[in-house]
Amino acid sequence: MNFTDQPVVMPCAGEALVGIISQPEQPATLGMVMVVGGPQYRVGSHRQFVLLARCLASAGFPVMRFDHRGLGDSSAERMPFDAIHGDIRVAIDTLQRQCPSVQRVVLWGLCDGASAALLYSGRGDDPRVAGLCLLNPWVRSDATLARTRIKHYYAGRLLEGSFWRRLWQGQYEWRPSLAGLWQSLQALRPEPPSAQPEPSFQHNMARALRHFPGQVLLLLSACDYTAKEFLECAQSDPAWQGLLQRPLLERVDVADADHTFSRAIWRAAAEQAVLGWMRRLESSG
């Protein structure tokens, strides 16, 4: 299906947000808003956001990708990912205004963009959000990072023949690694209750996922430490207990993929997973 890429400038709290709407000739009633996070902007690493938006638009789904305040071409100082609720709402409003057929939207995000999308849904005040597409969500804390390093880095090194050969030959500098392991072990020590923020953004994410009534697609890169850290959090934090087994949640692991799906084969796998899920969500609505 043919589509056009339409630039838009959106007012938000006295600032200007810049976005692109990929608008099909015959748009569906389900659209997508891409929530950009980290150091990215609306194009994405390896043009990932552009390519996904055009893939979905060619299938009939209108897609908005935009720079929130302080990112890319949008004005203002950069906003933290857990403070862009207003930006997301403006993007949804604009998508609907420019593409009136859209009645429901999916929020799509990578890394802390996924976290921002989930936190927005947790506000519970926007019934237009029918689905969440979360790629390698960001749940970074000292404890989860320490568990991930110990389990997936330090334990993995012990199984590498090259590690033992270098150690035996005196070619491995073990002191920095030992210091890093000690720091990770120290990070696992529980902090005094008064020093723990309450509630943390991770717990707010868990609460949002627990109460979200729509469909969720969780896409995880098999070789990404952010994804591994997310799984560590989901398995060890009681707030996340059972959430990845929810009937409305579909999980897809992309084999060998890195954080940004940098190879064409990984990007294609992610695109097809998102497209198939969007089609099922549209037909169920």
N, C-alpha and C positions, 0 to 999 in steps of 0.2 A: 504494500500500500504506500502511496506517495505521502510525504509529510513535508512540513516546512519548519525551519528553526527560527523562532521569533524572539528577538531580544526584548527585554522589559526592564524598566527601572521602577522600583517599588518603594514608596515612603515607609519608614519604620522608625518610630520614636525620634523624629527629626532628622534621621539619616536616610541615605539612599542605598537600597540594595539592588544589585545587578543580577539578572537571571536570564536564562534562555528556556523557552518553551518549545519542545518538539511536538508539533501539533499535526496529527494525521488528518487526511481528507475526510475520513468517516470515523470520528473519534468515538471510543467506547464510553460507557458511563463510569468506568473505573479509571482513575489516573494515578500518577505517582509524583511525589515530591522527594527529590534527593537532598538529604541533609548532609552537607559537606563538613568534615571535621579535620582536626590536625593541621598540618601545614599546607593542606591541599586547597584548591579552589575548584570552581565548577567544572573544569576540564578533567581533573583527576590524573593520577599517575598513569603514564602510558596511554593517555586519552581514554581511560577506562569509563569515566562517567559519560563522555560524549558517545562512545560506541554503544554502551548499554542503553542510553536514552534513545538513540536512533534505532536500535534493534527493537525496542518496545514500541516506538512510534510506528515503525513499519508494520507492526502487528495490530495497530489500532489504538494503542494506549497513549494518551497524552502524558508528557513527562516535563516537569519543571526541575531544573537544576540551577542553583543560585548560590551566591556568596553571601553568607550572613555578615553581620556588622564586623568590620575589621579584617575580613578576608578578601583576597582577590581585588576586584574593582569596587567593592562596596566601601562606604565611608565609615568613619568612627574608629575608635580604638578597638583592638580585637577583643571579642567577648568570649568568656569561658564557655565550654560546651554545655554546661548545666544552667546557662542563663540566656539561652537564645529562643525561649518559648515564643516570644513576640515575633521573632524573625520567621519562625516556622509557620505561625498562623497567617502572617502576611503573605507568605509564599502560597499557602493553600488558597487563601482568598483570591489572589491574583490568578492562579491557575483556573479556578472556577469562573472568574469573571471573563478571562480570555477564551475559555473553552467551556461554554455553558452546559454542554452535555454531561460534564463530570459531576456526579452525585456523591461518589465515595472516593477516598484516596488511600494510597499505601505510602507510608513513610519508609524510605530506604536510606540506610546509612552504613558507612564503613568506619570501624574503629570508634573514636569518640563521637562521630556522626551517628553511629548506631545507638550509642548511649544517650545522646541528645534526643533522638527519635523516641526511644523507649521512655525517657523521662517526660517528654511532651505528652505521650499517651497517658501517662500516670496522673496527669492533672484531671483527667476524666471530664473535661468540659468541651470536648470537640467530637461530637458523634460522627463527623465525616470520616474519621480515621477508621477504616475497615480492616487494615492489615499493617503488619510491620515486617520489613525485610532487613534483618540484622546481620551484617558481615563482620566477623571478628570483633565483637563488642569490647570496649575498653572498660576494665574494672580494676585498674592498677592500684595496688596498695603495697606497702612494704612487706606485709605477710604473704600475699599471693605471689608477689615477685620472688620472694625467698623460696617458697615451696616449689615454684616452677623451675627456678635455677637448680635446686637440689635434685629434683626428680628428673628433669629432662637434660640438664647440662652435666652436673657433677657425676650423677649416677651413670649417665651415658658414656662419659670419658673412661670410666673403669672397665667398660666392655670393649674399648677400642684397642686393638693390638698395637697400633702405631703409638698410642700413649705409653704403653708399657715398654716398647722398644726404645723410645726416646728417653724414658726415665732410666732404664737400665744402662743406656749409653751415656748418661749424664748430660743429655742435650735438652732436658726439660727443666725450666725454671719453676719449681714447685711452690716457692714462697708466695708469689702473688695469688695463685689459685687457692692456696691454703687460707690466705687472708680473706679472699672473697667468700670462701665457704664459711669461715667463722662469722663474717658479717651477715651472711644469709641465715645462719643458725641463730644469731642474736636477734634478727628481725622476727623470728618466730616466737620469741618470748612475749607473753601477753602483757599489754600495757595496763596501767592502773585504770579503773573504770572512768575516773574523772578526766583522763587524757584522751578518751575515745570520743570522736565526734558523734553526735546522735541527732538525727539519723545520718548515716553516711550516704553519699550518692549511690554507692553499690546497693545499700539496703533499699533506697528509693527505687532503684531499677528493679530489684527483685519484687518489691511491692507492686510496681506498675505492671510487670509481667504477670504476676499472680491474678491481678484483677482485670487485665485487658480482655475484653469479650470477643475480639476478632481473631483472625488467623495470623500466625507468625511463621515466617521462614527464617531459620537460623542457618547461615552459611559459614562454615569454618574451614580455614586453610590448614591442611594437615601439618605443614612445616612452619607454622607461624607461632612465635612465642606469645603474642597477644591472645591468640585463640587458645593456646594451652593454658595460659593464665586464667582466661575466662572459665575454662572447664575446671581448673583447680578451685576457683571461687565457688562455682556451682556445686561442686562435690563436697566442699569443706565448710561452707557457711550455712548454718541452719536456715537463714532467711531464704536461701535458694532451694531448699529441699523439695524435690519432686517436680520442680518447674520445667526441667527439660523433658519430662515425660508427660507433659500436658497433652491431651488429645488434639488440641488446636495448634500444636507446635510441630512443624516439620523440620527436621534437621538434615542437612546435606554437608558431608565432609568432602572437600575437593582434594584428592590425593596429590601429594608432593607440592602443593601450591604454597607460595609465600604470601606475605601480608596483603599485597596489592594485586595479586593474580597477574604477575608481570609477564608471563609467557602466554602466547596466543591460545594454547590448549587449555590453560587454566581459566583464562578469561572467557573462552567459549563455554566451558563447563558451567561457570557461574552464570553466564547469560542465559543458557538453556534452562538452568534450574529456576531462575527468576521468571523467565517467560512462561514456562509450564505452570508454575505456581500462580502467576497472575491470571492465566487463562482459567484455572480451576476456581480461583477466587471470584472472578467475574461471573462464571456460570452458576456459582452457588448463591450469588446475591440476588 
